[in-house]
């Protein structure tokens, strides 16, 4: 699902906060990963994050050049983002 730019203005305050928090956590993990010469991370999506917020995160990192895959198991109750550098596909 790709969001229409007009839909971005319809984000709730909670979704906006969630996006900022996820970005900060992902960026910190990617910075740590780079220092240890790793080429990516697995990031557990916080419980309660909306589908729209997660989709925005995915698109932002893809637009920045990262390879992003969403994985998880609804039965097990988790969802992950695998975020890797292009050369580490």
Order of alpha helices (4+ residues) and beta strands (2+ residues): alpha-alpha-beta-alpha-beta-beta
